[in-house]
Amino acid sequence: MTIGNLMRLLSDGDVHSGEALGEAQGVSRAAVWKQLKKLEALGIELIAVKGRGYRLAHRHEPLAGAAIVSQLPTAARHHLARLFVEDHLPSSNEFLRQRFKQGAGHREVCLVELQTAGRGRRGRTWQTPWGQNLMISLGWRFESGIATLEGLSLAVGVVVAKVLEQHGVSPRLKWPNDILLTTPEAELGKLAGILVEVTGDAEGPCDVVIGMGMNLLIPPALRASIDQPVAGLFEANPNVSRNALAADLMGGLLPMLADFERQGFAAWRDDWNAHHAYAGLPIRVIQGGETRDAVAGDVDDSGNLWVVEQGQSRRLAGGEISVRRRL
């Protein structure tokens, strides 16, 4: 019995006895009990119903490749070479980087239920309880040089924001790579992060892996361990389907990647600025060990953020720079 198979059995939301779970997988009740303990260690909350068995405390919709592909628009399906749906990986981005080394990777997408060594921007760990996030990585080969990729992560943010709006959510974009969840009353916290990794020649071609991790459900213990405000999509819309969301994201991202080399970020700049979380607001710019106060402006055609510091306009490029709302 694998964790994935057990989760798929429990995902119907019903109560299952240890005996029934064991029979379904051809293992003993003791083996089932050990796997249930592993689930709890992975952040999955179980409810024991006395005399009957176990059920999940929160709904879980397993990722299903066939269901996702069936929902893709024709244009996106044309751009998709292969979809991987994995139960467990150290990192979906690393998985696609290895695919590029093997001569594949281009136009490939990887979704994973659980990753144990995912990385966010600036080397931070992205924690992912089993099935309670949406982890997606896309591989794309660009024939031009690295300079043509300016603003790519911001264009990804625009696509993700528009998809979320289709699901009744009001996201905002925080430069350069974060997506925040907001309501009319408040900003709830970081919903998703984007990581773009590039290998190859500066003049091209280069292989790009784009990773996006989105919180869906955040257990209280995990929320308490994170050093910044975070939010889960189910807080805003508990009825979102993971498979439909994955299909919609692929449906937006694959055509965007196909057009980006020709159009550049300029085609997505206005939409990014329209979703800018901090436009016109006081922010704190953090670069290395230095912190400065500024007021946020718009992003330009290259994805640089313009700010005003001590009455002077200044351009912030990517790299190791972060901004925070200054209250």
N, C-alpha and C positions, 0 to 999 in steps of 0.2 A: 504493500500500500504506500503510495506517495502522498505528500501533502496536497499536491494538485488534485489528485483523484478524490481525496477526502473532502476538499473544499467544494468540488463539483457536486458531490453527493449531498452536502449540507446546504448548497446554495438555493435549494427550493424553499428554504425557510421553515420546513416542517421539523418535527421532533423525530430523531432517529435513535433507535436503541443501539448499544454497542454491539449486540449480537447481529442486528441487521446490517450494520456497517461492515462488520467482519465478514458476513456471508457474501456481501456484494463484492468484496475485494479478495475473498479467499484467504483471510488471515484470522487469527484468534482475537478474542475480545481484549486480551492483554496487549496485543500489538496495536489495536485501535486506541486503547487508552494512552499508550505511549505517544501516538501520533497526535491525539487531542492535546496532550500536554505541550507538544512542540508547537501546535497552533497557538496556544496561549502565550508561549514564549515569543512568538512572532507578532504579538500585538492583536491577535484575533480574540474578541470577547465571546465566550461561550456561556450558554445558560443550561444548567443541569435541571431537568424536570424529573422530580422524584418518581421512581418506578417506571419511567418511560424512556429516558435517554437524554439526548443533547440536541440543542439547536443553536444557530448563530444569533447573537444579540442584535446584529445589524445585517441588513440585506447585503448579499454579495452576488454580483453578476459576473460570472467567469468570462474572460475574453475568448472569443470564438472567431477564428480567422475567416471561415466561410461566411458567417453572418456579417462581418465587417466588409468583406469584398463585395458581397451582394448589394450593399448599400452605397457603394462608391458611385459617383457620377461617371459618365462615360469618359470624360476628359481625364479625370484622375486615374481611372483604371488603365487608360492608355499609357500613362507615365509610370505605372507601377510595374517593376520587373519581378519582385518577389516580396511576399509578406511572411515574416517569422513571428509566431506567437509562442513565447517560451514561458514555462512555469517559473524558472529560477535561473538567474545569471548574476555574475559579479557586477556587470555593467553592460547595458544595452548599447551604449556608445562604443565601448571596447569591442563588443561583438561585431559591430559593423566595421570598425577599423581593421579588425582581423580579416573580415571579408574582402576589404580593399586589397590587403596584402596577398590574398589568394586570387586576385584578378577579377573579383566580383564587387559587390557593394553599391555600384551605381544604380539609382532608382530602387533601392531596397529599403524596406521599413522593418523595424523590429519593435515589438511590444512585449513587455515582460510583466508577470504578476508580482515578482519579488526580485529586487536586486540588492546585493549585499555590499557592493563597493562602488556605488554610484558617486559621482563627483559633481558638485555645483561650481559656480564661478569662484575664482580665487582659491581653488582647492578644497572648498568646503564639502562636507559629506551631505548627500541628499538621502534622508532616511525614508524607507518605504515599507510600511507594514504590508503583509500579503494582501493583494487585491483591493487595497483601500486607496490607491493612487492610480493615475494613468501615466505610465512611463512609455514614451515613444521616442525612437531614434530614427532618423532618415539619413540615407547616404546619397550624395550627389557629386558627380564629377563636373567641374567647371574647366573649360578649355582655356579661358583667359587667366591672367595672373591674380594674385591675392588682392591687388588694389581694387578689382572689380567687385569684391565681396563687401566693401564698406556698407555698413548699415544692414547687413543681412539679418542679424539677430533681431533688429528692430522690426524688419518686415515680417519676420516670423511672429513677433508679438502682435502685430496688427491682425494677421490672419487668425491667431488664437482668440484675440479679443472679439472679432466679428463672429466667430463660431460660437463663443460663449453667449453673445447677445442673441443668437438664434435660439439658445436654450433658456432665455429669460433671465439672464444674469447681466449685471452691470460692472464689467471689469474696467480697470484703469491701468495704464502702462507707466512703469517707473524705469527711468533710464538707468542702465542700458538694457537690462535683460529680465526684468521682473514683471509679473502680472499681479495686480492687487485686486482683491474682491471688495466691493463697496456696496452699500445699500443707501437709500435716500437719507438715512439717519447717520451713518457712520462708515468709516473705513475699517474693515474687519482685519485686514492683514494680507500677508503674501499668500497668494493662491498657487502660483506656478513660477518656475524659473527656467531659463533657456541657456543652453551651453552650446557654442559652436566651436568645433575643433577642426583645424585645417592642416593637412600635410601635402607636400608636393613642392613644386618649383614656384618661386616668387613671380616668374613670368608666365606660369602655367605650363601644363595643366595642373590642377590641384584637386585633391579629394577632400570633401567636406562631410563631416558627420554632425548633424544637428540633433541635440537631445533636449527634450522638454519633459519635465516632471510636474504633474499637477496633483495637489491634494484633493481628495474627494471626502474622506472621512478621517478625522484626526482623533485618535484615542486620547483621553485626558492625560495619561501618563506621558505620552509622546509630546503633547502640546507643552507640558510643563518643562520638558527637557530642552526645548528650542529657545534660543536667546533673542527672538524677535517675534512680533505679532504675526501669527499665521492664521489662515482660514481654509476651510474645506468647501468644495463646490456644493456638497449636499446641504450646507448651512443655508445656501441661497435657493437651491432647487433640489429637493431630495428625490425627485422623480427622474433625474437625468439617467439615461442608459449609457453605460460605459462603452458598449459596442457601437451605439449610434454616435456617441461623442468621438470615438476613435475614427470612425468612418468620415465624419464631418471634418475632423482635423486633417486627415489625409486628403480629403477632397479639396481642401483649401491650400494646403502646403505644397502638394506635388505640382499643381499648375503654377503656383508662385515661383517655385524653384526653376521650373522650365523657362519662365519669362525673366527671371532676375538678371541673368547675365546680359541680356539685351537692354533691359529698362533701367537697371540700377535702382537704388533706394528712392530716388526722386519720385517714382510712381506711387510710393507708399508713405511719403513724408507727411502729406496733409492729414491722412488718416491717423498717423501716429500722433501728431500734434493734437488732433481732436480728442484723443484718448489719454493725453498727457495728465498724469496724476497731480503734478506739482506746478503746472504752468502758472507763472505770476506769483508763486508762493515762496516764502523764505525757506531756504534749505541749508544743509550743512554738507560741504564737499569734503570727502575724506580721501586722501591720497598718501599712501605710505603712512608715516607717523604724523602727517600734517593735517589739520582740520581748519577749514575756512568757512565763513558765513557768506551766503550769496542769495540772490533771488533768481529763480529758474525762469528761463525763456523757452524758446522753441528749439527743435532740432532742425539741422540743415539737410541739404541733399545728400550729404555723406554720412548722416547719422550722428554728427557731433551735436552736443548739447551746448547751447549758448546761455551764459549766466551773466549776471551783473554783480561784480564785487567792488565795493567801495566806489561806486559810481562809474566803473569801467566795465565794458563788455569783454567777456573772455570766453574762449571756446574750450570745451572739454571733449577730448577725444576718448576712445575706448581704453582698454587696458585696465590697469589696477586702480580705477577710480570708482568710488561709490558716492551716492547722494542719499541724504536722509531728510525727511521733513523736519523743519525747525519750528518747534512750538513756542 
